[in-house]
Structures are given as structure tokens and as C-alpha cells.
């Protein structure tokens, strides 16, 4: 069971930044948009019916600060009531901080994860084969491609060498080629927030967390803020076939975003994201502990390039989108048998942390054990209309 306090999830500077979230408010029969401040949690839905609407403002942070809202409680009490075990349904609980935004994800944007994707492909979903293949891939391409600019002449020369070595891969194509991999991670409104259970397909036997920074982008393509995300990954499914990507990525509760959306303001900017350090901790009921950390500065493609490849003349998102920037981690620490690497077990507690964004904490369960997703776009529109806030 997860037990969280504000200190567990808020950024290191507390509520100094402009923090926006969503809370399920029982008396409203649906979600409300909230500002999280030092003196409590304030419902601002009367001014901003959705987080998406707030993000369409010319200055979202300034607009939120200028809106007083109605105080609905202490952040500590709302956070404590968020985990599904023992939740009081008559009291508010925290949700993921995005709503109408399309949930998008960029893949293979870091060298280390690119190499692990190549290994997954060659292992065909078999973790016991991964270590030998990992050594062979590193021998061919090296283990540090962070200085290689995707699409550059140098990258294209490397591509030709690998083709001649019969070592080319679809993952290397998007890792060092001109076109980024950007896919739809999950349906709009389906993400889970901090304190909630995150889901794994019940048939998966080789899987891992994918700690990422998530950019929130307006319908005009303007990056307005960031949160943390877990783009839960099934290495066995995707390793067997890239055509199983949707089954590997899109399952109930398999998209976690939180704890809050931090809007860009005088305290936080895109440059802070570019140099952000992100940490990962997995603690199992079996006593297993996995820890790691990395920096967005190691990303192969600048965040603005990934956004530009997502939205533009060939694709529009009128309600904006939330973009996972890709994972810096590919856990390979053996958990059980030597050489079989890492995979989740039931009740693992995954913590993804960054000083400026706080901590996203989730308990891992089978997707069919997690709370079913029942409140979609239609339900949200009906609820907002009934409350006369549209």
C-alpha cells in the first residue's frame, strides 16, 4: 500500500512554482482543475473547465496565478486519499494532471535505450538471450552514441557501415536517422496519477518502467510546462514484433503522469528541462531495489525538435498534447536468474523523481487488477455541462 505526503511528491522548492493538477471531487461528480498553493488546493474550474483550456492561454502560469479559485482542502489530505486501497470515495483524490491533451510519446531518443531496443529486437522477447546480444551490439556500434546527431552525415555513414555488417535495425533508424519515432501512447483521459496503481499486461513476463519527462504543449505548438511520466514498457511483446507496439504500450493504467503539471514561469523554464536530472527507484516486496539516474542533457534530439516533429502542417492537435520525451533508462540489473535482467513483480513501488517536478509514485499491478477506466471524454463533457462550467 502506498502512503504519500506532500514532502514525498512536491518539487524541492515546494509550491514556489506554478503547479496545476486535477482532483476528483465527489460533490461535483467529476474532475476539477486545481491550483496547488502553499495555503491549499483551489478549484479553478469555473475559469478553466479543463487543463487543456488553461494551456491555451497566452500566459498559462500568469492566468492561473491571477485566478483565486475556491479552496477545496489541504494537499496532504487529498494526496493521502489517492491510493486505491482504503480510499474514502466521499472525499477528493488526486488524478493525472492532463485531460483533453492527446497522449503522445517519443521513442529511442537516448543512446542507451536505443541500444536496448536493438537488443530486444534481436532477442525476440527472450530475456535470457539479451546479455550475449548486448555484447555483440556494443562491439558493433559502441555504447556511447550521445554525441551523434540524428540525421547528420556522420550518422548516415554509420548507418551504411551497419547495413554492410548486417547489423541495421528499425530502432537504429529512428535513433540516428532524420525522423523521430513519435506514437500515440494511450487514449485521451486514460492516464493515472501519482499514488495510483500502474498497469502491466497480465501476459507479460519481461517488462520495465520507463521514467520520462513529459512536456505539455498547446494546440498552437507552444510548450507550456512539464511533468513526470512512466511510459510502462513490455519488452517481451515489442521484442517479438514491432507491430505489437500498441499492445506493449497501451493497456489499462499503463500511462502514468504526475504528480502535478509545473507551468513555465520565472521559476521554471524549458532550459531547466534540458538539463534536468531524473531518478528512478524500484522497490519490490521481495526486497529487491533498483536505482538509477540520468540527465535530459544526454538526449539525442532537442525537445523542441521532437515537438516540431509531432505538430505542424501535417498534424494538428486542437486541444494540445502531452509528449513523453523518451526514456533514459533501460534496467538490466539481474533480479532473479543471472543474465535475465530486470522485470517487474506484483506490488513493485516505482518512484520517478526530478528536483523541479517532484515525484511520481506508483504501485505496479496487472492491468486487469487496476481500477478500470470508465470516465472518458463523453462523460467529462456531460459532467461539465451539468455543472454549467462550459
C-alpha positions as CSV (number, residue, x, y, z in Angstrom):
1,X,0.0,0.0,0.0
2,X,1.3,3.5,-0.9
3,X,1.2,6.2,1.7
4,X,2.3,9.6,0.5
5,X,2.7,13.1,2.0
6,X,3.3,16.4,0.2
7,X,7.0,16.1,1.0
8,X,7.1,12.8,-0.8
9,X,5.8,14.2,-4.1
10,X,6.2,18.0,-4.3
11,X,9.2,19.7,-6.1
12,X,12.2,20.5,-3.9
13,X,11.0,24.2,-3.8
14,X,7.6,23.1,-2.7
15,X,4.8,25.3,-4.1
16,X,7.1,28.1,-5.2
17,X,6.4,27.3,-8.8
18,X,3.0,27.4,-10.7
19,X,1.5,24.0,-10.0
20,X,-1.7,22.8,-11.6
21,X,-3.4,19.4,-11.2
22,X,-6.7,17.6,-11.4
23,X,-8.7,16.3,-8.5
24,X,-11.8,14.0,-8.4
25,X,-14.4,16.0,-6.5
26,X,-17.2,13.7,-5.3
27,X,-19.7,16.5,-4.8
28,X,-19.1,17.6,-8.4
29,X,-19.4,14.1,-9.7
30,X,-16.3,14.6,-11.7
31,X,-12.8,16.1,-12.0
32,X,-11.9,19.7,-11.2
33,X,-8.8,21.7,-12.4
34,X,-6.9,22.9,-9.3
35,X,-4.0,25.2,-8.4
36,X,-1.8,23.7,-5.7
37,X,-0.5,26.5,-3.4
38,X,1.1,26.9,-0.1
39,X,-2.3,27.5,1.6
40,X,-4.2,24.7,0.0
41,X,-5.7,23.3,-3.2
42,X,-8.0,25.6,-5.1
43,X,-10.7,24.7,-7.6
44,X,-10.3,26.9,-10.7
45,X,-12.7,25.0,-13.0
46,X,-15.1,28.0,-13.2
47,X,-12.3,29.9,-15.1
48,X,-10.6,26.9,-16.7
49,X,-13.0,24.0,-17.4
50,X,-10.1,21.8,-18.4
51,X,-6.3,21.8,-18.1
52,X,-6.2,21.9,-21.9
53,X,-8.2,25.2,-21.8
54,X,-5.7,26.7,-19.3
55,X,-2.8,25.7,-21.5
56,X,-4.3,27.6,-24.4
57,X,-3.9,30.9,-22.5
58,X,-1.2,33.2,-23.9
59,X,0.4,33.0,-20.4
60,X,-0.9,29.9,-18.6
61,X,1.1,30.5,-15.4
62,X,0.1,34.1,-15.2
63,X,-3.6,33.3,-15.8
64,X,-3.6,30.6,-13.1
65,X,-1.9,32.9,-10.6
66,X,-4.5,35.6,-11.3
67,X,-7.3,33.2,-10.6
68,X,-8.2,32.8,-6.9
69,X,-10.5,29.8,-7.1
70,X,-12.4,28.0,-4.4
71,X,-10.4,26.2,-1.7
72,X,-11.3,22.5,-1.6
73,X,-8.8,21.2,1.0
74,X,-5.3,20.5,2.0
75,X,-3.0,18.9,-0.5
76,X,-1.9,16.4,2.2
77,X,-5.4,15.1,2.8
78,X,-6.2,14.8,-1.0
79,X,-2.9,13.1,-1.6
80,X,-3.4,10.7,1.3
81,X,-6.8,9.7,-0.1
82,X,-5.4,9.0,-3.6
83,X,-4.1,5.4,-3.4
84,X,-6.9,2.9,-4.3
85,X,-6.6,0.8,-1.1
86,X,-8.8,2.3,1.6
87,X,-9.8,5.3,-0.4
88,X,-12.8,7.2,1.0
89,X,-15.0,7.7,-2.1
90,X,-16.8,10.6,-0.4
91,X,-13.6,12.7,-0.3
92,X,-11.4,14.2,-3.1
93,X,-8.4,12.3,-4.6
94,X,-5.7,13.3,-7.0
95,X,-5.8,12.5,-10.7
96,X,-3.2,12.8,-13.5
97,X,-2.7,16.5,-14.4
98,X,-3.7,16.4,-18.0
99,X,-7.2,15.9,-19.6
100,X,-8.1,16.6,-23.2
101,X,-4.5,16.6,-24.4
102,X,-3.6,13.7,-26.7
103,X,-1.1,11.4,-25.0
104,X,2.0,11.1,-27.3
105,X,5.4,9.5,-26.8
106,X,8.8,9.8,-28.5
107,X,10.9,6.6,-28.6
108,X,14.5,5.8,-28.9
109,X,15.7,9.4,-28.1
110,X,18.6,8.3,-25.9
111,X,21.6,6.2,-27.0
112,X,21.3,3.7,-24.1
113,X,17.7,3.0,-24.7
114,X,18.3,2.8,-28.4
115,X,20.8,0.0,-27.9
116,X,18.4,-1.8,-25.6
117,X,15.7,-1.6,-28.2
118,X,18.1,-3.3,-30.7
119,X,18.8,-5.9,-28.2
120,X,15.1,-6.5,-27.6
121,X,14.5,-6.9,-31.3
122,X,17.3,-9.4,-31.7
123,X,16.4,-11.4,-28.5
124,X,12.8,-11.8,-29.9
125,X,11.4,-11.1,-26.4
126,X,13.7,-13.7,-24.7
127,X,15.5,-12.1,-21.7
128,X,17.9,-15.0,-21.3
129,X,19.4,-14.2,-24.8
130,X,19.8,-10.5,-24.1
131,X,23.2,-10.4,-22.4
132,X,25.1,-12.1,-25.2
133,X,23.4,-10.0,-27.8
134,X,24.1,-6.8,-25.8
135,X,27.9,-7.5,-26.0
136,X,27.7,-8.1,-29.8
137,X,25.7,-4.9,-30.4
138,X,28.1,-2.8,-28.3
139,X,31.0,-4.3,-30.2
140,X,29.5,-3.2,-33.5
141,X,28.1,0.3,-32.6
142,X,29.8,1.2,-29.3
143,X,28.0,2.2,-26.1
144,X,28.1,5.9,-26.4
145,X,26.2,7.5,-29.3
146,X,25.2,10.5,-27.4
147,X,27.3,12.9,-29.5
148,X,26.0,11.5,-32.7
149,X,23.4,14.0,-34.2
150,X,20.5,12.1,-35.7
151,X,20.2,12.7,-39.5
152,X,23.8,14.1,-39.8
153,X,26.3,13.0,-42.4
154,X,28.2,11.1,-39.7
155,X,25.1,9.3,-38.7
156,X,24.3,8.3,-42.3
157,X,27.9,7.0,-42.7
158,X,27.4,4.8,-39.6
159,X,24.1,3.6,-41.0
160,X,25.8,2.4,-44.2
161,X,28.5,0.6,-42.2
162,X,25.9,-1.2,-40.1
163,X,23.9,-2.2,-43.1
164,X,27.1,-3.7,-44.6
165,X,27.7,-5.5,-41.3
166,X,24.1,-6.8,-41.5
167,X,23.5,-5.1,-38.1
168,X,21.0,-2.4,-39.1
169,X,17.8,-2.2,-37.1
170,X,14.5,-0.3,-37.2
171,X,15.4,1.1,-33.8
172,X,18.7,2.5,-35.1
173,X,16.8,4.1,-38.0
174,X,14.7,6.3,-35.6
175,X,17.6,6.6,-33.1
176,X,20.1,8.2,-35.5
177,X,18.1,8.7,-38.7
178,X,16.4,12.1,-39.6
179,X,12.9,11.1,-38.4
180,X,11.9,10.7,-34.8
181,X,9.6,7.9,-33.5
182,X,6.5,9.6,-32.2
183,X,3.5,7.5,-31.4
184,X,0.2,7.7,-29.6
185,X,0.8,6.3,-26.1
186,X,-2.8,5.9,-24.8
187,X,-6.3,7.4,-25.2
188,X,-7.1,10.9,-24.1
189,X,-8.0,11.0,-20.3
190,X,-6.7,7.4,-19.6
191,X,-3.5,8.3,-17.7
192,X,-3.2,7.6,-14.0
193,X,-1.6,10.0,-11.5
194,X,0.9,9.7,-8.6
195,X,-0.3,7.4,-5.8
196,X,-2.4,5.3,-8.2
197,X,-1.7,1.8,-9.5
198,X,0.1,1.5,-12.8
199,X,-0.7,-1.5,-15.1
200,X,1.2,-4.3,-16.8
201,X,-0.4,-6.6,-19.3
202,X,-1.1,-9.9,-17.4
203,X,0.7,-12.0,-20.1
204,X,3.9,-10.0,-20.0
205,X,6.9,-11.7,-18.3
206,X,9.7,-9.2,-19.3
207,X,8.9,-5.6,-18.7
208,X,10.2,-2.4,-17.1
209,X,9.4,1.2,-16.1
210,X,10.3,4.0,-18.5
211,X,11.0,7.2,-16.5
212,X,10.5,10.2,-18.7
213,X,9.9,13.9,-18.6
214,X,6.5,14.8,-20.2
215,X,6.1,18.1,-22.0
216,X,2.6,19.7,-22.2
217,X,2.1,21.5,-25.4
218,X,-0.7,23.8,-26.5
219,X,-2.8,23.4,-29.7
220,X,-0.6,26.1,-31.2
221,X,2.6,24.0,-30.6
222,X,3.8,26.1,-27.6
223,X,5.5,24.2,-24.8
224,X,3.8,25.4,-21.6
225,X,5.1,23.2,-18.9
226,X,6.3,19.7,-17.8
227,X,5.5,16.8,-15.6
228,X,7.0,13.3,-14.9
229,X,5.8,10.2,-16.6
230,X,6.2,6.4,-16.7
231,X,5.7,5.0,-20.2
232,X,5.4,1.4,-18.9
233,X,7.0,-0.9,-21.4
234,X,6.6,-4.6,-22.2
235,X,10.0,-5.8,-23.6
236,X,8.8,-9.2,-24.5
237,X,5.8,-8.0,-26.6
238,X,7.6,-5.3,-28.5
239,X,10.7,-7.6,-28.8
240,X,8.7,-10.3,-30.6
241,X,7.4,-7.8,-33.1
242,X,7.3,-4.0,-33.5
243,X,3.8,-4.4,-34.8
244,X,2.8,-5.3,-31.2
245,X,3.8,-1.8,-30.1
246,X,0.2,-0.8,-29.3
247,X,-0.3,-4.0,-27.2
248,X,3.1,-3.3,-25.4
249,X,2.3,0.3,-24.7
250,X,-1.5,0.8,-24.4
251,X,-3.1,-1.1,-21.6
252,X,-5.3,-0.1,-18.7
253,X,-3.3,2.2,-16.3
254,X,-0.1,1.8,-18.4
255,X,0.4,5.6,-18.8
256,X,1.3,7.4,-15.5
257,X,1.8,11.2,-15.4
258,X,2.3,13.4,-12.4
259,X,2.4,14.4,-9.7
260,X,1.4,17.8,-11.0
261,X,2.0,19.9,-14.1
262,X,4.5,22.6,-13.5
263,X,3.9,25.6,-15.8
264,X,6.7,27.6,-17.2
265,X,7.2,30.9,-15.3
266,X,10.0,32.9,-13.7
267,X,11.0,29.8,-11.5
268,X,11.0,27.1,-14.2
269,X,11.7,27.1,-18.0
270,X,12.4,24.8,-20.9
271,X,16.2,25.3,-20.3
272,X,15.6,23.7,-16.8
273,X,14.0,20.7,-18.6
274,X,17.0,20.4,-20.9
275,X,19.4,20.0,-18.0
276,X,17.1,18.1,-15.7
277,X,18.3,15.1,-13.7
278,X,15.7,12.3,-13.4
279,X,16.0,9.5,-10.9
280,X,14.4,6.0,-10.8
281,X,13.8,3.7,-7.8
282,X,12.0,0.4,-7.9
283,X,11.4,-1.3,-4.5
284,X,9.9,-4.8,-4.5
285,X,8.0,-6.7,-1.9
286,X,10.8,-9.3,-2.3
287,X,13.4,-6.8,-1.0
288,X,14.8,-6.1,-4.5
289,X,15.9,-2.5,-5.0
290,X,16.8,-0.9,-8.4
291,X,18.2,2.6,-8.6
292,X,19.4,4.8,-11.4
293,X,19.6,8.4,-12.6
294,X,20.4,10.2,-15.8
295,X,20.1,13.6,-17.4
296,X,17.9,15.0,-20.2
297,X,21.2,16.6,-21.4
298,X,22.0,13.2,-22.9
299,X,19.0,13.3,-25.2
300,X,19.9,12.8,-28.9
301,X,17.1,15.2,-30.1
302,X,16.3,18.5,-28.6
303,X,12.8,18.7,-27.0
304,X,11.8,21.4,-29.5
305,X,12.7,19.2,-32.4
306,X,10.5,16.4,-31.0
307,X,7.6,18.8,-30.6
308,X,8.2,20.1,-34.1
309,X,8.1,16.6,-35.5
310,X,4.8,16.0,-33.6
311,X,2.7,19.0,-34.6
312,X,2.7,21.2,-37.7
313,X,1.2,21.4,-41.2
314,X,0.8,17.6,-41.4
315,X,-0.7,17.1,-38.0
316,X,-2.7,19.3,-35.6
317,X,-3.9,18.8,-32.0
318,X,-6.5,21.5,-31.3
319,X,-6.6,20.5,-27.6
320,X,-2.9,20.2,-27.3
321,X,-0.8,17.1,-26.4
322,X,1.4,15.7,-23.7
323,X,4.7,14.4,-25.1
324,X,6.8,11.8,-23.3
325,X,10.4,12.7,-24.3
326,X,11.8,9.1,-24.3
327,X,13.4,7.1,-21.6
328,X,17.0,7.5,-20.3
329,X,16.8,4.1,-18.6
330,X,16.9,0.5,-19.7
331,X,17.2,-1.5,-16.5
332,X,19.5,-4.5,-16.9
333,X,20.2,-5.4,-13.3
334,X,19.5,-9.1,-12.7
335,X,16.5,-9.7,-10.4
336,X,16.3,-13.5,-10.4
337,X,18.4,-15.7,-12.6
338,X,21.8,-14.4,-13.8
339,X,21.7,-12.9,-17.2
340,X,17.9,-12.5,-17.4
341,X,17.9,-8.8,-16.3
342,X,15.1,-6.9,-14.7
343,X,11.4,-7.4,-14.8
344,X,8.6,-6.2,-12.6
345,X,6.8,-8.2,-9.9
346,X,3.4,-7.5,-8.4
347,X,3.4,-4.6,-5.9
348,X,6.7,-3.1,-7.0
349,X,6.7,0.6,-5.9
350,X,8.2,2.7,-8.7
351,X,9.4,6.3,-7.9
352,X,10.4,8.7,-10.7
353,X,11.9,11.9,-9.4
354,X,13.3,15.2,-10.5
355,X,14.1,18.1,-8.2
356,X,11.9,20.6,-10.1
357,X,9.0,18.3,-10.8
358,X,8.7,16.3,-7.6
359,X,8.0,12.5,-7.5
360,X,5.7,10.3,-9.5
361,X,5.0,7.2,-7.3
362,X,3.0,4.2,-8.5
363,X,2.4,0.6,-7.4
364,X,2.7,-2.0,-10.2
365,X,-0.3,-4.3,-10.8
366,X,-1.6,-6.3,-13.6
367,X,-3.7,-4.1,-15.8
368,X,-6.8,-6.1,-15.1
369,X,-6.3,-5.6,-11.4
370,X,-6.0,-1.8,-11.7
371,X,-9.1,0.5,-11.4
372,X,-10.9,0.3,-14.7
373,X,-11.0,3.4,-16.8
374,X,-14.7,4.5,-17.0
375,X,-14.7,8.3,-17.2
376,X,-14.0,9.3,-20.8
377,X,-14.4,12.4,-23.0
378,X,-18.2,12.0,-23.3
379,X,-18.6,11.7,-19.5
380,X,-16.4,14.7,-18.9
381,X,-18.4,16.9,-21.4
382,X,-21.7,15.8,-19.8
383,X,-20.4,16.5,-16.3
384,X,-19.0,19.9,-17.2
385,X,-22.3,20.8,-18.9
386,X,-24.3,19.7,-15.9
387,X,-22.1,21.9,-13.7
388,X,-22.6,24.8,-16.1
389,X,-18.9,25.5,-16.5
390,X,-18.8,25.1,-20.2
